[in-house]
């Protein structure tokens, strides 16, 4: 039986184990600039013996327009590329592998975070029933999202180009690859779902039309850096950030079938509600993840299959026995830089300090204890 601690080749990513550090927004990059504190944070979790076989960074904006939360990093400028380099170097020095998650939030934003105070952009001018985080005087505040405007048809090639540029910048910054964020009710997910996409042009209406932007982005990113360095995160049934579609099985079956010809490194699935119940579903029937994987494999897809949401050691072992290849852990990595060792040895986990999740400095970020030899 496949073990959580066995190595895996995922596309061009040679991983020392199957434990993945999931993306975790921590709001510690003022001015959208990566920094030395982040280098410490990621390198602490990069030791292949004790930490993640693969680290996926916190969601990282592909453009100023793509930002939706205060103090999250970006990767659209030369200065940001230079600032990421010490982080990727520190992870590699520790023996780890790291990819950057490429993010455009779409309508999940606030005018205070947008260029010139403009409205956020979205498939349709529908305000998300959710909140974002603004940090003022060092204090995180949850605020309602601002009303968005609908993207014009002629703007969409520019969105695709922004993803392509961000992928190119990621390789220049020393990342081993990228993960495109297509989940959790952000821009690409907004286009896919009928609850947020009311367009009547080639990017709205049918499932194929609503999935079109995601497919174009994935093709562009793969063309730019090679598909073997590219992953994609999806969340078929999560209600996060007001995400909804009445036919998720049909929608995401189409998506994975369209992606099968691309030789991606991995596909990353959030099962159920992000950070919530694993058995959450939308539509008339429970979502069948095994059927989704079977449809992808039948279409010729070979990417490693990554699962996510409230996994522990025993549940991870079951997932691997049933066909998953990688297991992503989120919040446990916040308080346990040596999570892989703790899982392997059955050692109790440190409890995270929730008050330090979003914003702040070293406290609750790089000061959690690790096991001593």
C-alpha positions as CSV (number, residue, x, y, z in Angstrom):
1,X,0.0,0.0,0.0
2,X,1.3,3.5,-0.9
3,X,2.5,5.3,2.2
4,X,2.3,9.0,3.0
5,X,6.1,9.1,3.4
6,X,7.1,7.6,0.1
7,X,8.6,9.7,-2.7
8,X,6.6,10.7,-5.8
9,X,7.4,12.1,-9.2
10,X,4.6,14.6,-10.1
11,X,5.4,15.9,-13.6
12,X,8.8,17.6,-13.2
13,X,8.5,17.8,-9.4
14,X,10.5,15.2,-7.6
15,X,9.0,15.0,-4.1
16,X,10.5,13.4,-1.1
17,X,7.1,12.5,0.4
18,X,3.4,12.9,-0.3
19,X,2.7,15.5,2.4
20,X,1.9,18.9,0.9
21,X,1.7,22.2,2.7
22,X,-1.5,23.8,1.4
23,X,-1.7,27.5,0.6
24,X,-2.4,29.6,3.7
25,X,-3.0,33.3,3.5
26,X,-1.2,34.9,6.5
27,X,-1.3,38.6,5.5
28,X,2.3,39.4,6.4
29,X,3.5,41.0,3.1
30,X,2.9,44.8,3.5
31,X,3.0,46.5,0.1
32,X,2.5,43.1,-1.6
33,X,6.3,42.5,-1.1
34,X,7.7,39.2,0.1
35,X,10.1,39.5,2.9
36,X,12.7,37.9,5.2
37,X,10.1,36.8,7.8
38,X,8.4,34.7,5.0
39,X,11.7,33.1,4.1
40,X,12.1,31.8,7.7
41,X,8.4,30.7,7.8
42,X,8.7,28.6,4.6
43,X,12.2,27.2,5.2
44,X,11.1,26.0,8.6
45,X,8.6,23.7,6.9
46,X,10.8,22.6,4.0
47,X,13.0,20.0,5.6
48,X,12.1,16.8,3.6
49,X,12.6,14.6,6.7
50,X,10.3,16.6,9.0
51,X,8.3,18.9,6.7
52,X,6.4,19.0,3.4
53,X,7.4,17.1,0.3
54,X,5.9,20.1,-1.5
55,X,5.2,23.6,-0.3
56,X,2.5,25.6,-2.0
57,X,2.8,29.3,-1.1
58,X,0.0,31.5,0.2
59,X,-2.1,32.8,-2.7
60,X,-0.1,35.4,-4.6
61,X,-1.7,38.1,-6.8
62,X,-0.8,38.0,-10.5
63,X,-1.6,41.8,-10.8
64,X,-2.6,44.7,-8.6
65,X,-6.1,44.2,-9.9
66,X,-6.0,40.6,-8.7
67,X,-5.5,41.6,-5.0
68,X,-8.4,41.2,-2.6
69,X,-6.9,41.2,0.9
70,X,-4.4,43.5,2.7
71,X,-0.8,42.5,2.9
72,X,-0.8,39.6,0.6
73,X,2.2,39.1,-1.7
74,X,2.3,39.7,-5.5
75,X,4.4,38.4,-8.3
76,X,3.7,40.9,-11.1
77,X,6.7,43.2,-10.8
78,X,10.5,42.8,-11.0
79,X,10.9,44.0,-7.4
80,X,8.5,41.2,-6.3
81,X,10.5,38.7,-8.3
82,X,13.7,39.8,-6.6
83,X,12.0,39.7,-3.2
84,X,10.9,36.1,-3.7
85,X,14.3,34.8,-4.6
86,X,15.7,34.7,-1.0
87,X,12.6,32.7,0.0
88,X,12.9,30.1,-2.7
89,X,16.6,29.9,-2.0
90,X,16.0,29.2,1.7
91,X,13.5,26.5,0.9
92,X,15.9,24.8,-1.5
93,X,18.8,25.1,1.0
94,X,16.6,23.2,3.4
95,X,16.0,20.5,0.8
96,X,12.5,21.4,0.0
97,X,10.4,22.1,-3.1
98,X,8.1,25.1,-3.5
99,X,5.5,26.3,-6.0
100,X,3.7,29.6,-5.9
101,X,-0.1,29.8,-6.1
102,X,-1.2,32.3,-8.8
103,X,-4.3,34.2,-7.7
104,X,-6.8,36.7,-9.1
105,X,-9.6,37.3,-6.6
106,X,-12.0,38.8,-9.1
107,X,-15.0,40.2,-7.2
108,X,-13.7,39.1,-3.8
109,X,-12.0,42.5,-3.2
110,X,-12.5,46.0,-1.9
111,X,-12.1,49.4,-3.6
112,X,-9.4,50.3,-1.0
113,X,-7.2,47.5,-2.5
114,X,-7.8,48.2,-6.2
115,X,-5.7,50.4,-8.4
116,X,-7.0,54.0,-8.2
117,X,-9.8,52.8,-5.9
118,X,-11.6,51.3,-8.9
119,X,-14.3,48.6,-8.6
120,X,-13.1,45.0,-8.5
121,X,-13.7,43.0,-11.7
122,X,-15.8,39.9,-12.2
123,X,-17.6,37.8,-14.9
124,X,-20.8,39.7,-14.1
125,X,-21.7,42.7,-12.0
126,X,-22.8,40.6,-9.0
127,X,-21.5,41.4,-5.5
128,X,-20.2,38.5,-3.6
129,X,-21.9,37.8,-0.3
130,X,-18.7,37.5,1.6
131,X,-16.0,39.5,3.4
132,X,-12.4,40.4,2.8
133,X,-9.6,41.4,5.2
134,X,-8.4,45.0,5.4
135,X,-5.5,45.7,7.8
136,X,-5.6,49.2,9.3
137,X,-3.1,50.4,12.0
138,X,-1.9,46.8,12.2
139,X,-5.3,45.4,13.1
140,X,-7.1,43.0,10.7
141,X,-10.7,44.0,10.0
142,X,-13.3,42.0,8.1
143,X,-15.1,44.1,5.5
144,X,-17.9,43.5,3.0
145,X,-16.6,43.1,-0.6
146,X,-17.2,46.0,-2.9
147,X,-19.6,45.9,-5.9
148,X,-17.7,44.7,-9.0
149,X,-18.0,45.6,-12.6
150,X,-18.2,43.0,-15.4
151,X,-15.1,42.4,-17.4
152,X,-15.4,43.4,-21.1
153,X,-14.8,40.7,-23.6
154,X,-11.7,42.5,-24.9
155,X,-10.2,42.5,-21.4
156,X,-10.0,38.7,-21.1
157,X,-6.9,38.2,-23.2
158,X,-5.1,40.6,-20.8
159,X,-6.2,38.4,-17.8
160,X,-4.7,35.4,-19.6
161,X,-1.5,37.4,-20.3
162,X,-1.3,38.4,-16.6
163,X,-1.3,34.7,-15.6
164,X,1.3,33.9,-18.3
165,X,3.6,36.7,-17.0
166,X,3.2,35.6,-13.4
167,X,4.2,32.1,-14.3
168,X,7.3,33.4,-16.1
169,X,8.1,35.5,-13.1
170,X,7.7,32.5,-10.8
171,X,10.4,30.6,-12.6
172,X,12.7,33.7,-12.6
173,X,12.1,33.9,-8.9
174,X,13.4,30.4,-8.4
175,X,10.1,28.5,-7.8
176,X,9.9,24.9,-8.9
177,X,6.6,25.5,-10.5
178,X,3.2,27.2,-10.0
179,X,-0.3,26.3,-8.9
180,X,-3.1,28.1,-10.6
181,X,-5.9,29.0,-8.1
182,X,-9.1,27.9,-9.7
183,X,-11.0,27.4,-6.5
184,X,-12.9,29.0,-3.6
185,X,-15.0,31.5,-5.5
186,X,-12.1,33.6,-6.9
187,X,-12.0,34.8,-10.5
188,X,-11.5,31.6,-12.5
189,X,-14.1,29.8,-10.3
190,X,-16.5,32.8,-10.6
191,X,-16.4,32.3,-14.4
192,X,-17.0,28.5,-14.1
193,X,-20.1,28.8,-11.9
194,X,-23.5,29.8,-13.1
195,X,-24.2,31.5,-9.7
196,X,-21.6,34.2,-10.5
197,X,-21.4,34.1,-14.3
198,X,-24.5,35.5,-16.0
199,X,-22.7,36.4,-19.3
200,X,-24.2,35.9,-22.7
201,X,-21.0,35.9,-24.7
202,X,-18.5,33.1,-25.4
203,X,-17.6,33.0,-21.7
204,X,-21.0,32.5,-20.3
205,X,-24.1,30.2,-20.6
206,X,-23.0,26.7,-21.3
207,X,-20.5,24.7,-19.2
208,X,-18.0,24.8,-22.0
209,X,-18.3,28.6,-22.3
210,X,-18.0,29.1,-18.5
211,X,-14.9,26.9,-18.3
212,X,-13.3,28.6,-21.3
213,X,-11.2,31.2,-19.4
214,X,-9.8,28.5,-17.0
215,X,-8.8,26.3,-20.0
216,X,-7.2,29.3,-21.8
217,X,-5.2,30.3,-18.6
218,X,-4.0,26.7,-18.1
219,X,-2.9,26.4,-21.7
220,X,-1.0,29.7,-21.5
221,X,0.7,28.9,-18.3
222,X,1.7,25.5,-19.6
223,X,3.0,27.0,-22.8
224,X,5.1,29.5,-20.9
225,X,6.9,27.2,-18.3
226,X,6.1,23.6,-19.3
227,X,3.0,21.6,-18.1
228,X,5.2,19.4,-15.8
229,X,5.7,22.4,-13.5
230,X,2.0,23.4,-13.3
231,X,-0.7,22.4,-10.9
232,X,-4.3,23.5,-10.5
233,X,-6.5,23.9,-7.4
234,X,-10.2,23.2,-7.7
235,X,-13.1,23.1,-5.2
236,X,-16.1,21.5,-6.9
237,X,-18.8,22.1,-4.2
238,X,-17.4,24.6,-1.7
239,X,-19.7,27.6,-0.9
240,X,-16.6,29.7,0.0
241,X,-16.9,33.3,-1.1
242,X,-20.5,32.9,-2.4
243,X,-19.5,30.1,-4.9
244,X,-22.5,28.2,-6.3
245,X,-23.4,26.0,-9.2
246,X,-26.4,23.6,-9.4
247,X,-24.5,21.0,-11.6
248,X,-21.1,20.7,-10.1
249,X,-20.6,17.0,-11.2
250,X,-21.2,17.9,-14.9
251,X,-19.2,21.1,-14.7
252,X,-16.1,19.7,-13.1
253,X,-16.2,16.5,-15.2
254,X,-16.0,18.8,-18.3
255,X,-13.2,20.7,-16.7
256,X,-11.0,17.7,-16.0
257,X,-11.6,16.2,-19.4
258,X,-10.5,19.5,-21.0
259,X,-7.4,19.5,-18.9
260,X,-6.5,15.8,-19.5
261,X,-4.4,16.5,-22.7
262,X,-2.2,18.9,-20.7
263,X,0.6,16.9,-19.0
264,X,0.1,18.7,-15.7
265,X,2.1,18.0,-12.6
266,X,-0.9,17.7,-10.3
267,X,-4.6,18.5,-9.7
268,X,-5.4,19.7,-6.2
269,X,-9.0,19.1,-5.0
270,X,-10.7,20.6,-1.9
271,X,-13.3,18.0,-0.9
272,X,-16.5,19.4,0.5
273,X,-16.6,22.9,2.0
274,X,-13.3,24.7,2.3
275,X,-12.3,24.5,5.9
276,X,-15.7,23.0,6.7
277,X,-17.6,19.8,6.4
278,X,-16.1,17.2,4.0
279,X,-19.5,15.9,3.1
280,X,-20.9,19.3,2.0
281,X,-22.4,19.2,-1.4
282,X,-24.3,21.4,-3.9
283,X,-27.0,20.3,-6.4
284,X,-29.2,17.3,-6.2
285,X,-26.7,14.6,-5.3
286,X,-23.5,14.1,-3.2
287,X,-20.4,14.9,-5.3
288,X,-18.6,11.8,-6.5
289,X,-14.8,12.5,-6.4
290,X,-14.0,8.9,-7.4
291,X,-16.1,9.3,-10.6
292,X,-14.3,12.6,-11.3
293,X,-10.9,11.0,-11.0
294,X,-12.1,8.1,-13.2
295,X,-13.3,10.5,-15.9
296,X,-10.0,12.3,-15.8
297,X,-8.0,9.1,-16.2
298,X,-10.3,7.8,-18.9
299,X,-9.6,11.0,-20.9
300,X,-5.9,10.3,-20.6
301,X,-5.1,12.6,-17.7
302,X,-2.0,11.5,-15.8
303,X,-1.4,14.4,-13.3
304,X,-0.9,13.4,-9.6
305,X,-4.2,13.6,-7.7
306,X,-4.0,15.8,-4.6
307,X,-6.7,15.7,-1.9
308,X,-7.4,18.3,0.7
309,X,-9.7,19.2,3.6
310,X,-9.4,18.1,7.3
311,X,-7.1,15.2,6.6
312,X,-5.3,13.4,9.4
313,X,-2.9,10.5,9.2
314,X,-5.5,7.8,9.1
315,X,-7.7,9.5,6.6
316,X,-4.7,10.2,4.4
317,X,-3.8,6.6,4.4
318,X,-7.3,5.7,3.3
319,X,-7.2,8.3,0.5
320,X,-3.8,7.0,-0.8
321,X,-5.1,3.4,-0.8
322,X,-8.1,4.5,-2.8
323,X,-6.1,6.3,-5.6
324,X,-5.0,9.7,-4.3
325,X,-1.3,10.5,-4.8
326,X,-0.7,13.5,-2.5
327,X,-2.4,14.8,0.6
328,X,-2.5,18.5,1.4
329,X,-2.5,19.8,5.0
330,X,-3.4,23.4,5.8
331,X,-3.9,24.6,9.3
332,X,-1.8,21.8,10.9
333,X,1.2,23.3,9.2
334,X,0.6,26.7,10.8
335,X,1.6,25.4,14.2
336,X,3.7,22.4,13.3
337,X,6.7,23.1,11.0
338,X,7.7,19.5,11.5
339,X,4.2,18.1,10.7
340,X,5.5,15.2,8.6
341,X,7.6,13.9,11.4
342,X,4.7,14.3,13.9
343,X,2.4,12.4,11.5
344,X,5.0,9.6,11.0
345,X,5.7,9.2,14.7
346,X,2.1,9.8,16.0
347,X,3.3,12.7,18.1
348,X,0.6,15.2,19.3
349,X,0.2,18.4,17.3
350,X,0.8,21.9,18.5
351,X,-2.5,23.9,18.6
352,X,-2.4,27.1,16.5
353,X,-3.0,30.5,17.9
354,X,-6.0,31.7,15.8
355,X,-5.6,35.3,16.9
356,X,-2.3,35.4,14.8
357,X,-3.7,33.8,11.6
358,X,-4.0,37.1,9.7
359,X,-1.5,39.8,9.9
360,X,1.1,40.5,12.6
361,X,4.8,39.5,12.8
362,X,6.8,36.6,14.2
363,X,4.3,35.6,16.9
364,X,2.2,32.7,15.8
365,X,4.2,32.6,12.5
366,X,7.7,31.4,13.1
367,X,7.8,30.7,16.8
368,X,6.1,27.3,17.1
369,X,8.2,24.6,18.8
370,X,9.6,21.7,16.8
371,X,10.5,18.2,18.0
372,X,14.1,17.8,19.2
373,X,16.1,14.7,18.3
